[in-house]
Amino acid sequence: MSGDNDLQKAERKVFTSTFQDGLLDIMIGSFVLMMAVGPLLSVQLGDFWSSAIFLPFWGLIYLGVLLTRKYVILPRTGKVKFGTARKHKLTRFSIIMVVANLIFLILGVIAAFRIVPSGNERSDWIINLIFSLTWLLFGSLAGLLLGLPRLIVYGLILAAAPIIGEWLRVEHGATHHGYPITFGIAAGVIFLIGVFLFVQLLRNNPLPPENVLEGKA
């Protein structure tokens, strides 16, 4: 029993450390950046294309993360195979991401096709409240499933962004519901944390000597 517990603790530590390379944070920061830049493009491109234009950008980010993990991270940390329980957690995390993105898509459609009348201040607050609760739920569940408290903090930051943005619009006349300001700051914070974790991992895990990589004595 003691051996099994030690094995589970070791696997849990490796599982958590897998997400300490900063790449997940950089991806989240890049996604949040879309929330800040997209509204600025809506005047020239419209609500739909101002979001669709980011699809190639997302493809490049995802490809960059895969290549970085393969050619930069794995040579330093090695490849890890998780047990069934950890795989199930990753599956549930993926489902949460899909559901969250569907909710964001629905909210985008509501805004793009004016399903809720524009200029209705009460409706604006309701949409932003749903937006905030989605971020909070997503961050909390992701943080609990992956054992990463900072994702819960990200959820709180992102949940506050739409509400603060709407307040900036009402009280100070901020354009685009204040999203370029609030989500821009949030994206910068999350992205910088990811870069910090990535640099820290590189410093703490230098490449092994060339003869070790080649299997020479």
N, C-alpha and C positions, 0 to 999 in steps of 0.2 A: 504493500500500500504506500509506504514511504517513497519507494522508487517511482511509482506512478505519479504521486503528487509532485515529486521533483521534476519529472518529465513534463508534466502539465505546466509547472511554473516556468520551466525553461522555454517551452513552446510559446507560452503567453508572452514572455520577454522578447523572443525573436519576432513574434507576430507584431507586437507594438513597435519594436525597433524598425520593422520594415517600412513604417510610415514616418520615420524620422529623417528621411533623406530630403524633405522639403518639396519634393515633386508634386505631391498631392496639394500642398499649400499653393504652389505656383499655378497649378491648374485651376484651383478655386479662385485665386486672385485674378487670373485671366478671364474667367467667366464673369466675375463681378465687374471687371473693367468694361465688359460689354454693356452692363446696365448703366454705366456712366457715359460712355461714348455714343451708344445707340440713339438716345434721345436727341443728341446734337446733330445726328445725321438725318433725323426724321423729316426735317424741313426740306432738304434737297431730295431725299430718296423715298420718303413716305414711311409709314410705320412698319409695313411688311419688309421692304427691302433693307431698311436700316438694321433689321435683325438678321435677315437672310445673308447679308454680305459677310457676316462673321463666320459662316460655315467653313469656307476655305481656311480662315484663320484658326478655327478650332481643329481642323484636320492637321494643320502644321504643328499646333501645340501638342496634340496627341502623339503625332509621329515623333516630335522632338523628345517627349517624355519617354516613349518606348526605346528610342535609340540611346538616350542618356542612361536609362536604367540598364540596358544591355551592355553598352560599351564603357560606361564610366562607373556605375554603381556595383554591378555584379562582380567585376574583376576585383573589387575591394572587399565586398562582404560575402560573396558566394551565393549560390542559389539555395533556397529553402523550400521544402515541401511541407505543407501544413496538413494536420489531421482533418477528419471529417467535420468536427465542430467548428474549426476555424474557417473551413471552406463554406460552411453554411452561413457563418457571420458575413463573409464577403459577398455571398449571394444575396442576403437580406439587405446589405448595404447598397448593392447594385439596384435592387428593386426600389429602395427608398429614393435613390437618385433619379430613376425613371419617373416615379410618381411625382417627385418635386418638379422635375422639368415639365411634366404634363400640366401641372397646376400653373406654372409660369407661362406655358404656351397658351392656356385658356385665358389667363389674365391679359396676355398680349393680344389675343384675338378680340377680347372685349374692348380693349383700348383702340385697336386698329379699325374695327368696324363700327365703333361708337354704339355698341349694344347698350351701354349705359350712357345716357345723354351727357355730352361734354358741357363743362361749366357748372355741373351740378356738384356743389361743394360737398354735400353729404355723401354722394356716391363716390367722390374722389377719396374721401376719408375711409369709406368702407373697403374699397379696392386696396388701398394702402394697408389697412389693417389685416386683410386676408393675406396680402403679400408678406407682411411682417410675421404673422403667425406661421406661414409656410416656411420661412427662413428659420424661425426659432425651432419648429418641429424637426426640420431636416437636420439642423446642426446638433440638436440634442440627441436624436436617435443615432446619427452617424457617430457622434462622440462616444456614446454609451456602447454601441456595437463594436467599435474599433478600439475602445479603451484609450481614446485620445481626448483629454479634457479641453484642449485648445479648440477643438471643433465646436464644442458647446459655447465657448467664448465667441468664436466666429459667428455662430448662430445668433447670439445676443447682439453683436455688433450689427449684423446685417438686418436683424429684426428692427433695430432702432432706425436704420437708414431711411426707409420710406416715410416713417412718422416724422422724423426730424426734417426730411426733405419737404414734406407737405407743410410743416410749420414754417419753414423758411420761405415757401411760396406765399403763404397767407400773410405772414407778418413782415417779410422783407422783400417780397416780389421776385423771389428766385425763379428762374425759368425752368421749364421741364420738370416741375414738381420738386425741384432741388436735387434730382437724381445725380446730375453730373458732379455736384459737390459731395453729397453724402456717400454715394457709391464709389466715387473717385478716391476719396480718403480711405474708405474701407478696403478697396482693391489694393491701394498702395501699401497699407499696413500688412495685409495678408501676404502679398507678394514679397515684401521685404523679409517677413518672417520665414517664408519658404527659401529665399536666397540665403539667409543666415544659417538655416538648418543644413542646406546643401553644402555650403562652404565648410561648416563645422564637421560634417561627415567626411569630406575630402581630407581635412586636416587630421582627423582622428583615425582615418583608415587609408594610409598611403598604399600605393600599389606595392605588392610583394616584389622581391627581386626577380629579375628576368629569368634567372635559372630555375626559380621555384615555379614560375608560370609555365616554363617549358618542361618541367618534370626532371630537371638535371640535378645530379648530386653536387 
